[in-house]
Amino acid sequence: MKHATNHIQQRYVQAEKKIRTMIKHCFITLIFLFNLNIILGQTEIKVPEFDDSYSKSVKILENGNTDIDYKLFRESFIESKQFKIASEKSTEFSELTKTMYKQMSESEFDSVISTTKKMLSIDYTNMTAHKVLRQTYKIVGDTINAEKYKTIQFGLLKSIVNNGDGKSCENGWSVIQVSEEYFILNMLGVKLSKQNVDNNGGICDRMEVTDENGEEKTYFFEISNVFKGRENLKRK
């Protein structure tokens, strides 16, 4: 009798393990289908069709080859035809940015992915869009795309902060758009107190900030390319 009871208990344990395994596999399948549904419903990034350095680089990056010169890539943007289009779509870009943050607050991951891709279709150098896109891909479990856009985001960021130390106008971080300045200050976790143009040693934005400990600091951004971009818009 005791042997029979043990046998029944063993069969019960085995059956319970099988059920748990089945539930686990079903759960994994559901996650996969959920992520697949998000991926299939995504808006694709539109690669500019112009035969210029910027457009070619966007295509290369979207194809997964992230080993490029990001400084040259950023600078090629202000020389491209897409730069004028991006300027004309500045209001649309601002609205997409607002929409993105709203979707993030409501955990609408598939919509966030679509919105950030629309932003990158306008301006592929935008680090905020790359950051949010890679974070969202990580949340939904798409590790390949999460790593891809992480590499691009930090490639763009390092192409700025690895050239100069930002401690003087002479060694200021060179940017192509003012939005890059605010992105970097946000990454540093500081609050902007005062901003003005400094001509001592170059053309720079002097950014006086306060860090999370209340300490006051000053960062310099070299902005000759910002003015160059504005001049390019006038000529096109």
Backbone hydrogen bonds, N-H to C=O, Kabsch-Sander energy under -0.5 kcal/mol:
donor,donor_aa,acceptor,acceptor_aa,energy
5,T,1,M,-2.3
6,N,2,K,-2.4
7,H,3,H,-2.1
8,I,4,A,-2.3
9,Q,5,T,-2.4
10,Q,6,N,-2.5
11,R,7,H,-2.3
12,Y,8,I,-2.2
13,V,9,Q,-2.5
14,Q,10,Q,-2.5
15,A,11,R,-2.5
16,E,12,Y,-2.3
17,K,13,V,-2.3
18,K,14,Q,-2.2
19,I,15,A,-2.3
20,R,16,E,-2.4
21,T,17,K,-2.4
22,M,18,K,-2.6
23,I,19,I,-2.6
24,K,20,R,-2.5
25,H,21,T,-2.6
26,C,22,M,-2.5
27,F,23,I,-2.5
28,I,24,K,-2.4
29,T,25,H,-2.4
30,L,26,C,-2.5
31,I,27,F,-2.2
32,F,28,I,-2.4
33,L,29,T,-2.7
34,F,30,L,-2.4
35,N,31,I,-2.6
36,L,32,F,-2.6
37,N,33,L,-2.4
38,I,34,F,-1.8
39,I,35,N,-2.6
40,L,36,L,-2.8
41,G,37,N,-1.4
42,Q,39,I,-1.2
47,V,45,I,-0.7
52,D,50,F,-1.5
56,K,52,D,-2.3
57,S,53,S,-2.1
58,V,54,Y,-2.3
59,K,55,S,-1.9
60,I,56,K,-2.0
61,L,57,S,-2.7
62,E,58,V,-2.7
63,N,59,K,-1.6
64,G,61,L,-1.7
65,N,60,I,-2.0
66,T,64,G,-1.1
68,I,66,T,-1.5
70,Y,68,I,-1.0
73,F,69,D,-2.0
74,R,70,Y,-2.5
75,E,71,K,-2.2
76,S,72,L,-2.0
77,F,73,F,-1.0
77,F,74,R,-0.7
78,I,74,R,-0.8
79,E,76,S,-0.6
80,S,76,S,-0.5
80,S,77,F,-1.3
83,F,80,S,-0.5
84,K,80,S,-0.6
84,K,81,K,-0.5
85,I,81,K,-1.5
86,A,82,Q,-2.9
87,S,83,F,-1.9
88,E,84,K,-2.2
89,K,85,I,-1.5
90,S,87,S,-1.3
93,F,89,K,-2.7
94,S,90,S,-2.1
95,E,91,T,-2.1
96,L,92,E,-2.3
97,T,93,F,-2.1
98,K,94,S,-2.0
99,T,95,E,-2.4
100,M,96,L,-2.6
101,Y,97,T,-2.0
102,K,98,K,-1.9
103,Q,99,T,-2.7
104,M,100,M,-2.3
105,S,101,Y,-2.1
106,E,102,K,-1.1
107,S,104,M,-1.5
108,E,103,Q,-2.6
109,F,107,S,-1.5
112,V,108,E,-2.3
113,I,109,F,-2.2
114,S,110,D,-1.9
115,T,111,S,-2.7
116,T,112,V,-2.7
117,K,113,I,-1.7
118,K,114,S,-1.6
119,M,115,T,-2.0
120,L,116,T,-2.4
121,S,117,K,-1.4
122,I,118,K,-0.8
122,I,119,M,-0.8
123,D,119,M,-2.8
126,N,123,D,-1.3
127,M,125,T,-0.6
130,H,126,N,-1.6
131,K,127,M,-2.5
132,V,128,T,-2.5
133,L,129,A,-2.4
134,R,130,H,-2.4
135,Q,131,K,-2.1
136,T,132,V,-2.2
137,Y,133,L,-2.3
138,K,134,R,-1.8
139,I,135,Q,-1.8
140,V,136,T,-2.1
141,G,137,Y,-0.6
141,G,138,K,-0.7
142,D,137,Y,-2.3
143,T,141,G,-1.5
146,A,142,D,-2.0
147,E,143,T,-2.1
148,K,144,I,-2.0
149,Y,145,N,-2.5
150,K,146,A,-1.4
151,T,147,E,-2.3
152,I,148,K,-1.8
153,Q,149,Y,-2.4
154,F,150,K,-2.6
155,G,151,T,-1.8
156,L,152,I,-2.4
157,L,153,Q,-2.3
158,K,154,F,-2.8
159,S,155,G,-1.4
160,I,157,L,-1.5
161,V,157,L,-2.3
162,N,158,K,-2.0
163,N,160,I,-1.3
164,G,162,N,-0.6
165,D,171,N,-1.2
166,G,171,N,-2.6
172,G,169,C,-1.5
173,W,220,F,-2.2
174,S,163,N,-0.6
175,V,222,E,-2.3
180,E,177,Q,-1.3
181,E,177,Q,-0.7
181,E,178,V,-0.8
182,Y,178,V,-1.5
183,F,179,S,-1.9
184,I,180,E,-2.1
185,L,181,E,-2.3
186,N,182,Y,-2.0
187,M,183,F,-2.2
188,L,184,I,-2.0
189,G,185,L,-0.6
189,G,186,N,-0.8
190,V,185,L,-2.0
191,K,210,T,-2.7
193,S,208,E,-3.4
194,K,208,E,-1.9
196,N,206,R,-1.8
198,D,204,C,-3.3
201,G,199,N,-1.3
202,G,199,N,-0.6
204,C,198,D,-2.6
204,C,202,G,-0.6
205,D,221,F,-2.7
206,R,196,N,-3.8
206,R,204,C,-0.6
207,M,205,D,-0.7
207,M,219,Y,-3.2
208,E,194,K,-3.1
208,E,206,R,-0.7
209,V,207,M,-0.6
209,V,217,K,-3.0
210,T,191,K,-2.1
211,D,215,E,-2.7
214,G,211,D,-2.2
217,K,209,V,-2.6
219,Y,207,M,-2.5
220,F,166,G,-2.0
221,F,205,D,-2.0
222,E,173,W,-1.4
223,I,203,I,-2.6
227,F,223,I,-1.7
228,K,224,S,-2.0
229,G,225,N,-2.3
230,R,226,V,-1.7
231,E,227,F,-2.1
232,N,228,K,-2.3
233,L,229,G,-1.7
234,K,230,R,-1.2
235,R,231,E,-1.4
236,K,232,N,-1.3
